[in-house]
Amino acid sequence: MSEPTGAARRRGPFKVGDQVQLTDPKGRHYTFTLEEGKSFHTHKGAFPHDELIGAPEGSVVRTTGNVAYLALRPLLPDYVLSMPRGAAVVYPKDAGQILAMADIFPGARVVEAGVGSGSLSSFLLRAIGDDGMLHSYERRADFAEIATQNVERYFGGPHPAWTLTVGDLQDNLSDTDVDRVILDMLAPWECLEAVSKALVPGGILCAYVATTTQLARTVEAIREHGTFNEPSAWETMVRTWHVEGLAVRPDHRMIGHTGFLLTARRLADGVEPPLRRRRPAKGAYGEDYTGPGGREKAAGKDKGPAATDEPTDGA
């Protein structure tokens, strides 16, 4: 049985063509590709690549300035943060949430819109494996080219499960029986009709948006469309900790807001979403509301097919 694509690059001694991540005494990282006869240079001296070729991962090398560097292969979260960018990358904290909350599984058939620099594509491909399918759509050809280079550099060549199409998803999507759709784009609400037709019943739509206005409009559009269950929305923040003897405290810097995530599941054909029992706050659909059914909601004439103002139990 052959190894999954890219697996051979993740274990064993360092080889020519491997990505290497050096860590200096201050914890700073430097990433480069091993080449025979080349040298790695820093302001603290240099050392030859040949010193690492054939050495086990986790080796320590010293420069001509007698500074020690720890050599490891970069993890995928390290790689996506250091790779060349065309567009902003999906941060590892959000990619991890997408893999978990969108339930990306080996062999899954996934559609992705908004490839950017290929960060999320790399995470998705590793999760679905060689037997899955990832069809990515990117509007800009220059972004698609950068993403292709980044993904192939990580996996050591083209991934058998990946297809990349340059163009709008809503105009080009022809895939059927799709398990998951991931939208990382400016206006995901414009793709709901195409996505609904592509997803299998029970399939998951996951959208990644940057602002509260995008989040609100996407959620309302999903409710209005009527082929998905009630969407869930959230964001994540990561705070590292300083641990040094008795000095155990949160670090002063953290990864705060990067984007909002929301998920919704495709209903069976012909099924209406169950009524949502909620009591909207006064002014939730005020005169300045411009989302789906804006005028009707603002006037209180349309609570939507999946809403009621009846109080929940215990209200």
N, C-alpha and C positions, 0 to 999 in steps of 0.2 A: 504494500500500500504506500503510495507516494505521500510525501509530506505536504501539508497545506502550503499554499503560496506564501512565501516570506518567512516560513518557520525556520529554515536553515540559517537565516541571517540573524536569528535571535538567540543562538546558543553556540557553544564551542569556542575554540580559540579565535582570536581576531584574524580576519582574512582581508586580502586586497579587495577594495570596494566597500568594506564595512564602514558604517557611520560610527564614529567614536566621540564620546562626550568626556572631556577633561574637566575635572573639578580642582580649582586651586585652593591654597590654604584658607582663603577667605570665603570659600563656598561659591565662587563665580564659575560659570560654565562656559566652555568653548567647544564647539562642535565642528568636526571636519571629516573628510573621507580619506581612508587609508590608500596610499599609492606608493608603489615601490620606488625607492630612490629619492623621495621627497622628504622635506623636513618641516616640522611645525615650529613657527617662530612666535615668540611673545617678547614683551619688554623685559622679561625675566630670563631671557636666553632661549635656546632652541634644542630640539632633539630630533633624531631621524625617525621617520615612520617605520622603518625596518625594525626598530627596537620593539614595536608593538605587534608587528605581523608575526603570527604564530604564538603569541603570548596569551595566557588565559585572561578572560574578562575579570576585572577587579585588580589588575596589575597597577603598580605605581612606577612612574617614570620620572627621571630628574633631568632638568634642563642644564645647559652649560652654565647657568647661573646658580646651580645647586638648589633649585626650587622643585619640590615634589608635586606631581599632579596624579590624581586618581583617574584611571582610564576605565570607563564602562560604556556599553552601548546605550544610546539614549532611549528612554522609554517613549512610547508613543506620545504621552502628554508633553514630554520634553521636546520631541521632534516637531510637533505642530506649532509650538511657540517659537521655535528658532528657524523654521523653514521660510523660504522666500514667499512674500505675500503679494497678491494682486488686490484682493479685498481683505477685510478684517476676518480673522479666523473665529470659528466657534471654540470657545474656551473649553479645556478639558472638563471643568466642573459641569458645564452645560451638556457636553457630549455624553458624559457619564449618566446624567439624568435622562437624556434622550434614549440611550441604550436600555436603561432600566424601565423607565415609565412608559416608553413606547413598546416595550417587550420585544426587542429585536432578538431573534433566535437564529441558530444555525439553519441554513437552507431557506430563510425567509425571502420573499419577493418584495423588494423595497423600491419605492420611487422617491427621489430626492430632487427638490427644485431650489436652485440657488447654491451652486457648488463653491463659489468664492475661491479660496486658495486650496481647497481639497482637504481641509482638516476633518470635517465630519465624515466625508467620504471614506477616509482612511479608517476611522473608528467603525463605520458601518460595515465596510468590507471585511475587516477582521472579525466582526461579530457574526456575519452571515456565512462566512467561509466560501470555499470554492464551489459548493453546490447551491449556493443562494443566487439571487439576482439583484443587482443594484443598477437601476437606470437613473442617471443623473441628468438634469436639465440646467443649462446655464445660458443666460441671454447674451453675455459678452464673450466673444471669441478669445480675447486676450486673457480673461480670467480662466477660461477653460484650458488654455494652453499651460498656464502656470500650475493649475490644479493637476493636470495630467503629469507634468514633470515631478511634482511633489509626491503624488501617490506612487508613481513608478519608482522613484528613488527610494521610497520607504520599503516597498515590497520586492525590490530588485528586478522589476520589469512589469509588463502589463498584467493586471489581475483578471483571471478568466471570468469572474462574475460581474465585471464592470462594463457598462456601456455609457458613454457620455454624448449627449446631444446638445448642440448649440441652437438655442431657440427658446421661445416661451412654452412653458408646460401646457397651458390651456389650449395652445394651438397645435401642439405636436404629440400630446399624450395619447398613445394607442395601446398601452399595456392594459391587460385585463387580469382578473384574479390576483390583484395585488394585496399583499398582507398589511403593508405599512406605507404611509406616505408622510414624508418629512418636508415641510415647507419653511425655508429660510429666505424670506423675500419681503419686499416692501409692502405688497398688497395681497396677502394670502387669500382674502375673501373673494378675489376675482377667479380663483381656481376651484371653488367648491363644487361646481357642477361637474367639471372634468374629474376631480378627485372622487366624487361620489360614485360616478360610473365605473371607475377603475377598481375601487376597493371591494373586497369580498365582505359579506355580512360578518360583523364582528371585528373587521379590520380597524386599524387605528390611524387616525389623522393626528399628526403632531406638528404644531406651528411654533416657530421661534421668531419673536418680534422684539423690537428694541424699546418702543414707547408705550405709554398707557393708552394713547389714542388708537394706536394700531391694535393693541390688545382688546380694547372695548369693541372696536368695529368688527374684529374677527369673531369674537364671542357672539355678538348680536347677529352677525351674518350666519353663523353656524346654527343658531337657534331658529332663525328665519327660514333656513333652507329646509329643515324638517326631515332630513335623512340621517341625522346623527343624534346620539344621546346628549344629555347636558354636559357641556365641556367643563374641564377642570383647568384652572390656571394657577401658576405659582412662579416664584423666582428662588434662586439659591445664592447664598453668600458664603464664602470660605474665609475663615480666620485662622492663621497659623499661630503656634505658641512657641514662646522662648522657654527652653528648659535648660538651666545651668545651675546645678546644685540645688540650693534652696530658692533660687530666683526662678520661680515658675509663674509666668504671666503671659497674657495674650500679646502678640506682636503689635507694634504700633500701626502697621500697614496691613491691609486685607484686600482680597478680591471681592469688591462689592457688587453693585448691579452691572450686569453685562447684557441681560435680556430677559424677557418673559417667555415661559413655555406654557403651552396649553395642549391638552389632548381631548379627543372625542372619538367615539366608536360608531362605526357604520351600522345602521339598523337594517333589518331585513327589508326587502322590497315590499312596498305597500303598507308598511307599519308606520303609525303615527307615534311621535315621541310621547311618553307618559306625561301627564300634567306635572309641572313643577309647582310645588306648594311653597310659596314665598310671599313675603309682604315687603314690596319695594319701598325704600325710603322716600318720603315726600321730596319731590324735586329731582328724583333719579332720572326722570324723563322730562326735564324742563324745556322751556321754549328754545333754548340753545342746543338741544339734542339734535344731531344730524345723522344718526345711525339709521339702520333699516327700519322702515315704518315710523320714521321720526315724528311726523305731524300727528299721526294717530296715537302714538304712545304719549306724546306731550299733552294731548287733549284727554288722555285716559280712555280713549275709545277702543284701543286695540291692545290687549295684553298678550297677544301672540297665541299660537296653537298649543304651546306647551307651558302655559303659565296660568296661575290663578292667585287672587289676593286672599284666598281663605287662609286663616292662620294655621300653623302647624300644631301638632298635638302639644299641649302644655302652654301654648301662647296666650 
